[in-house]
Amino acid sequence: MASPDEVHQLLVKSKYRNVNVAKKDVLQVMRIYHGLTYVAEDYVFNDGSSKVLVRLQGTIPVSYKQNTYHIPICIILMDTHPNNAPMCYVKPTPEMHIKVSQFVDHNGKVYLPYLHDWQPSSSDLEGLIQVMIITFGDFMPVYSKPKANTAPYPTNFNMPQPQANVGGAYPPYPTGYPPYPAAGGSSNFVPYPPTTAATNPTSYPIDMPMPNTTYPSPYANNASGQGTITDEHIRASLLSAVEEKMWRRIVERVNQRQAELDTLKRTKQELQEGRSKIEEIISSLEKEEADLKRHLSVLNDKNGEMDKSLEAFERKDGIDVDEAVSTTAPLYRQLLNAFADEAATEDAIYYLGEALRNGVIDLEVFLKHVRQLSRKQFVLRILMQKCRQKAGLAG
């Protein structure tokens, strides 16, 4: 039984971002599937980089033809789990071969719609394993290696005449290689998956018809009820067994190559999409580079103009204020003059108040001049307002 503290420490040590969610997901799977264990090891990506990732490895029970088989798998959790889908592999033992299909490639990597449509809010490891069990129950990902038959078939020998039994028939001569174990055999045996056209819709049909070749029976009953096995009978039996085995291997090889071709087509499509995106990015960068060069050229021109203006000012002895501030139209000049007069009037009223406060002038003189300046200030403000309206400026 997995210890929550050990899983927590392992995830923290491996620098997982969502430790609590990942721990809950791992513990839930370990409680249900006792054939799985967890370990943290370095995983090397295709670009050469590596990370320490936690992986679940072991076997899961798969029901196939009313029997349960334990399929070896490996689930690698990304350090962003559950934001990104895990990577799943089938890990066959030395006695097994990978059965390539649209769900498993020749490297053992698993492709499932559940992984492609992974949602962090609703997807988890328990659901992933359940989908794998259902899928592998229909499309077995591995099959056992056939045992080599070391006993060679005789090429020429004289077989003794068998004695007829009570029924006048003889036991059949074994043809071909020993068949695969029956479905009721040991649960450790992994069967050869059923070959149907549904394995790969785009491949050749898997249930290809066997050649309808008729060979002479290895037992030819004569009139007296006794049979004689000749070299021709043995040869026909061997040819039948070899042809059946070769045909089975041809069907397997065709399906394997078709599945690999589909994988390459998917990879080609992904590479083409990536190429289109890269070309769009390059085009955008080139456009931005052209804009930056144009703006840089304008900036250099303005910088040159500023340098020339500074040199011109440095050569002059002084700057005439009236010439420095000039307008482009008589209306703007009138507005500028009215603004200057109004500001001067405002200052005059201020200093009259200061003079009254300090006792320089009396109240009667103060009020007299303030009335005159206030009247002038009012007229100037009206004039500025009309000038701004005439010039189309904001009020």
RAWOZI-V825184 format. One record per pair of residues at least 24 apart in sequence whose C-alpha atoms are under 6 Angstrom apart, sorted by sequence separation. I is the first residue (numbers start at 1). GAP is how many residues later the second one is. D is the distance in whole Angstrom. If there is no record, write none. Layout:
# RAWOZI-V825184
i | gap | d
I | GAP | D
I | GAP | D
This chain:
# RAWOZI-V825184
i | gap | d
35 | 24 | 5
85 | 30 | 6
85 | 33 | 6
342 | 35 | 6
83 | 37 | 5
14 | 38 | 6
82 | 38 | 5
99 | 42 | 5
338 | 42 | 6
98 | 43 | 6
99 | 43 | 5
98 | 44 | 4
97 | 45 | 5
97 | 46 | 5
144 | 46 | 6
96 | 47 | 6
143 | 47 | 5
96 | 48 | 4
143 | 48 | 5
95 | 49 | 6
96 | 49 | 5
143 | 49 | 5
335 | 49 | 6
95 | 50 | 6
335 | 52 | 6
140 | 53 | 5
203 | 55 | 6
175 | 62 | 6
16 | 63 | 5
17 | 63 | 6
176 | 65 | 4
62 | 71 | 5
64 | 73 | 5
63 | 74 | 5
62 | 75 | 6
29 | 97 | 6
69 | 118 | 6
100 | 156 | 5
101 | 158 | 5
